[in-house]
Amino acid sequence: MNKISKLFNIKYPIIQGGMIWCSGWELAGAVSNAGGLGLIGSGSMTPDILREHIHKCKNSTKNPFGVNIPLLFPHAEEFIKILIEEEIKVVFTSAGNPAKYTSFLKENGLKVVHVIANTKFAKKAEEAGVDAVVAEGFEAGGHNGREETTTMVLVPLIKKAVSVPVIAAGGIATGGAMLAAMALGADGVQIGSRFVCSKESSAHEMFKQKVLEAKDGDTMLSLKKLVAVRLLKNKFYEDIAKKELEGASPEELLELLGQGRSKKGMFEGDMDEGELEIGQVSALINEIKPAKEIIDEIISEFNQAKNTVSGVEL
Amino acid sequence: MNKISKLFNIKYPIIQGGMIWCSGWELAGAVSNAGGLGLIGSGSMTPDILREHIHKCKNSTKNPFGVNIPLLFPHAEEFIKILIEEEIKVVFTSAGNPAKYTSFLKENGLKVVHVIANTKFAKKAEEAGVDAVVAEGFEAGGHNGREETTTMVLVPLIKKAVSVPVIAAGGIATGGAMLAAMALGADGVQIGSRFVCSKESSAHEMFKQKVLEAKDGDTMLSLKKLVAVRLLKNKFYEDIAKKELEGASPEELLELLGQGRSKKGMFEGDMDEGELEIGQVSALINEIKPAKEIIDEIISEFNQAKNTVSGVEL
């Protein structure tokens, strides 16, 4: 049995990435019902809202699901308490030091997975006692590493660096890419952008449509002087890019960024002034479907691609 | 039989990328003798030197080999004449408009492959009549596209966009990555960085050593305001990066760049002031070997990875 399926007691080693404003209980529940692992993205929630999503997710599925917590987030500690009270079994941590909470979380019965983008943090996470790492490449949407290492290079590097299971993320929206990730040594995959364009995602319809229209070159890693984030190009992105080309300071960029940009874009549908986080793989996404159909399609493509490469005789 | 092996009449669908200062007749001949397709990298040669390398390559192998020509290069037209006079059968063109010479080259009996980094140029190349395209991702060393699309995303995109065979490049140094490229839809692979660290490469020994020592995060896409190029970090890179952060103009960057930087670094071994072009995958390269051993190892890893993924039942 696959290491990741076994670790989480799920049918397919497919994790739905926890994404701000896009992955509430409805998406997480649907993915878990379809045999993957759904994650509630807590990064855009208040403690009350997180608790509500956990309750609704429990009601929507009998299967395991988890919560993603960005550790640098102001509510992180409160969220961890909520997870323990609610007897959540799986947490994906990101954007912060894995040494801080991992042992505490594990003592309280949670499986802990940390998201990394380089060898150094993969080793740190392993030393902290995580059950697995997500190796997230440069092509992924949203927050991203400074090293700009792509999935193709990062996955085999991390596989060599640690002995815990490795979940590949970044650039994966199809079964072919899932097979590619496994050929690189991954034990499972985390998929974000593709699930933004699911029926159950809480992304604004305007944002979903804009993702469907995206072509290659339409996303770019931005705001590297603050926290690097991959954005879909729009007026807000262009304003930032212009400032950056002129050599703007972190302070100037923070001022332009202001407050509430991601909610405005991804949740409220302001396509000009909002921040739109999505991966490069948006160029390959052309349809909004229910999460179950997405997963079934990925598995069918995976098996097809497996048959194709099995036939290559070298 | 594999489309790329058939197109070039070679044993394995492995192309050795044409690289300035690193891939002369000795490397190209060794790769072709080992069953891949060796390419002489003409971008750092004068017409006389190119002719000499072609003669020596003909003497070193009975198998097909080719020449890479960057079309924006001042000698491009003269090089094309030499290829025809010398009855070369394969040319890889890059960095320029594929419409300019493709029909002329094909009328003169050459197979023509054009290197692209986006959908638009892949379609342009197909319309110009090329026999195949190289889809080169962001992680690749040396000159690179502006869109920053990674191999993981670019290969399936290009596969959908054109019907000619697709050769994946960028991030490929092992048989596992070769299988991953094929799972993404590639018909063959082009490998550069790994062959820089071959016994037969003409890279300076100091440069080869520095590539072996490279870790993740040690290369970066640089000089985006001129022609984007992936560089190994050194003093020269840091000087450029500092200027870029301050918002330097293309003119200021050109002045800092000066003349002969790549020769100084890659061929003459000046590790501080020279320009060192290499891919992200340098982080996975740990040994200098003869080209034949590299190819044999890649094929053996490919078959091993194929067996592993064949066993994944989903």
Interface residues (C-beta under 8 A of the other chain):
Chain A: N2 Y12 P13 N118 T119 G137 F138 E139 R146 E147 E148 T149 T150 T151 M152 V153 L154 P156 L157 K160 G170 G171 I172 T174 G176 A177 L179 A180 A181 M182 A183 L184 G185 K215 D216 G217 M220 L221 K225 L245 E246 G247 A248 Q280 V281 A283 L284 I299 F302 N303 A305 K306 T308 V309 S310 V312 L314
Chain B: N2 Y12 P13 N118 T119 G137 F138 E139 R146 E147 E148 T149 T150 T151 M152 V153 L154 P156 L157 K160 G170 G171 I172 T174 G176 A177 L179 A180 A181 M182 A183 L184 G185 K215 D216 G217 M220 L221 K225 L245 E246 G247 A248 Q280 V281 A283 L284 I299 F302 N303 A305 K306 T308 V309 S310 V312 L314
